[in-house]
Amino acid sequence: MREIGVSKEILELADKRIKIPMKGKTESLNAAVATGIILYNAIR
């Protein structure tokens, strides 16, 4: 079975973790889409 998300090794290197709340059964977002959402929320 394939794991979903960022590997444990990468998470250990991160200074901060953020989460994008999603409705429904969505499991993940494309990296470009996720970046756009994060940047939009950072500047509004």
Contacts in CASP RR format, 6 or more apart in sequence:
PFRMAT RR
TARGET T0000
AUTHOR 0000-0000-0000
METHOD contacts of the structure
MODEL  1
MREIGVSKEILELADKRIKIPMKGKTESLNAAVATGIILYNAIR
4 27 0 8 1.000
4 28 0 8 1.000
5 28 0 8 1.000
11 17 0 8 1.000
18 38 0 8 1.000
20 29 0 8 1.000
20 34 0 8 1.000
20 37 0 8 1.000
20 38 0 8 1.000
22 29 0 8 1.000
29 37 0 8 1.000
END
